[in-house]
Amino acid sequence: MYLIFKRICDILLSTICLLLLSPLLIPIIIGLKFTGEGYIFYKQERVGYKNKRFSILKFATMLKDSPNMAGGIITTKRDPRITPMGGFLRKSKINELPQLMNIWLGDMSFVGPRPVMPISFDAYPEDVKKVIYNAQPGLTGIGSIVFRDEEELISAVKDKGGDTWDFYKNTIYPFKGKLEQWYQLNRSFIVDLKIIIVTAWVILKPQSDIVYKWFKGLPERKF
């Protein structure tokens, strides 16, 4: 019943959000068209439900050829590949709003583990890869909340001359895996609702530690 009810909510809410947010989305589309390289959306292959691939949709915030430029798939806070509007769109998470279409189509849900690129998926420990996408990937999730400062973490590693991919593979992804395993064991309509509320809260209050107050038994991040 939980999964059926969740899918019904995803369809209804994504439809309502697309309609209500259209006055915001249209100016952003116009702004992107006339700044940066002039392109609005980009599609990227991600790993989804039951480890099947799908194309995620986002507002363009990076230069088109950024994966082939210095930095590769890893984006830092002051990355020179970010477009003029990209910094604001990424910080405010507005760049994620086109994924409402992915939700409406059934590729994603509002809440679940964030879908990652295949190369990033391969960085997860084997036990995590087997279960992480037994839940529909989400627009937000417990990992997204705990690692809302991910770009700052990567920037700090880069500034110290460290290996950013090694930090991802051996520090961030194993811990994200633990967070998503926690979600698999605890997911419910109430938990999903709390994740949506906390996501909105930490966008406004990035330094808040509310996540550990609202979700008991959550693995504690110490880095």
Backbone hydrogen bonds, N-H to C=O, Kabsch-Sander energy under -0.5 kcal/mol:
donor,donor_aa,acceptor,acceptor_aa,energy
5,F,1,M,-2.9
6,K,2,Y,-2.4
7,R,3,L,-2.1
8,I,4,I,-2.1
9,C,5,F,-2.3
10,D,6,K,-2.4
11,I,7,R,-2.2
12,L,8,I,-2.4
13,L,9,C,-3.1
14,S,10,D,-2.3
15,T,11,I,-1.8
16,I,12,L,-2.3
17,C,13,L,-2.9
18,L,14,S,-2.2
19,L,15,T,-1.8
20,L,16,I,-2.8
21,L,17,C,-2.7
22,S,18,L,-0.6
22,S,19,L,-0.6
24,L,21,L,-1.4
25,L,21,L,-2.7
26,I,22,S,-2.3
28,I,24,L,-1.4
29,I,25,L,-2.4
30,I,26,I,-2.3
31,G,27,P,-2.7
32,L,28,I,-2.7
33,K,29,I,-1.8
34,F,30,I,-1.3
35,T,32,L,-0.9
38,G,35,T,-2.2
42,Y,58,K,-1.9
44,Q,56,I,-1.5
46,R,54,F,-3.0
47,V,116,V,-2.8
48,G,52,K,-3.8
50,K,133,Y,-3.4
51,N,48,G,-2.0
52,K,49,Y,-1.6
54,F,46,R,-2.1
56,I,44,Q,-2.8
56,I,54,F,-0.6
58,K,42,Y,-1.6
59,F,95,N,-2.2
60,A,40,I,-3.3
63,L,81,R,-1.8
66,S,63,L,-2.0
68,N,65,D,-1.6
69,M,66,S,-1.6
72,G,69,M,-2.4
74,I,71,G,-1.9
77,K,151,E,-0.9
79,D,76,T,-1.4
82,I,79,D,-1.7
83,T,61,T,-2.5
86,G,83,T,-0.5
87,G,83,T,-1.0
89,L,85,M,-2.2
90,R,86,G,-2.5
91,K,87,G,-2.3
92,S,88,F,-2.4
93,K,89,L,-0.5
94,I,89,L,-0.8
95,N,89,L,-1.9
96,E,93,K,-1.5
97,L,94,I,-1.7
99,Q,96,E,-2.2
100,L,97,L,-2.5
101,M,98,P,-1.9
102,N,98,P,-0.6
103,I,99,Q,-2.2
104,W,100,L,-2.4
105,L,101,M,-2.3
106,G,102,N,-0.8
106,G,103,I,-0.7
107,D,102,N,-2.0
108,M,102,N,-1.3
109,S,137,P,-2.6
112,G,140,T,-2.2
120,S,117,M,-0.6
121,F,117,M,-2.7
122,D,118,P,-2.0
123,A,120,S,-1.3
124,Y,121,F,-1.5
128,V,125,P,-0.8
129,K,125,P,-2.1
130,K,126,E,-1.3
131,V,128,V,-1.2
132,I,128,V,-2.9
134,N,131,V,-2.2
135,A,132,I,-0.6
138,G,113,P,-1.3
139,L,109,S,-1.6
140,T,110,F,-1.8
145,I,141,G,-1.8
146,V,142,I,-2.3
147,F,143,G,-2.1
148,R,145,I,-1.4
150,E,147,F,-1.5
153,L,149,D,-2.2
154,I,150,E,-2.4
155,S,151,E,-2.4
156,A,152,E,-2.2
157,V,153,L,-1.9
158,K,154,I,-2.5
159,D,155,S,-2.7
160,K,156,A,-1.2
161,G,158,K,-1.8
162,G,157,V,-2.8
164,T,162,G,-0.8
167,F,163,D,-1.8
168,Y,164,T,-2.2
169,K,165,W,-3.0
170,N,166,D,-2.6
171,T,167,F,-1.5
172,I,167,F,-2.1
173,Y,168,Y,-3.0
175,F,171,T,-1.3
176,K,172,I,-2.8
177,G,173,Y,-2.3
178,K,174,P,-1.4
179,L,175,F,-2.0
180,E,176,K,-2.5
181,Q,177,G,-2.0
182,W,178,K,-1.9
183,Y,179,L,-1.9
184,Q,180,E,-2.2
185,L,181,Q,-1.6
186,N,182,W,-1.5
187,R,183,Y,-1.8
192,D,188,S,-2.5
193,L,189,F,-2.3
194,K,190,I,-2.4
195,I,191,V,-2.2
196,I,192,D,-2.1
197,I,193,L,-2.1
198,V,194,K,-2.8
199,T,195,I,-2.3
200,A,196,I,-1.9
201,W,197,I,-2.1
202,V,198,V,-2.7
203,I,199,T,-1.3
204,L,200,A,-1.2
205,K,201,W,-2.7
208,S,205,K,-2.0
212,Y,209,D,-1.2
213,K,209,D,-0.6
213,K,210,I,-0.9
214,W,210,I,-2.2
215,F,211,V,-1.6
216,K,214,W,-0.6
218,L,215,F,-1.0
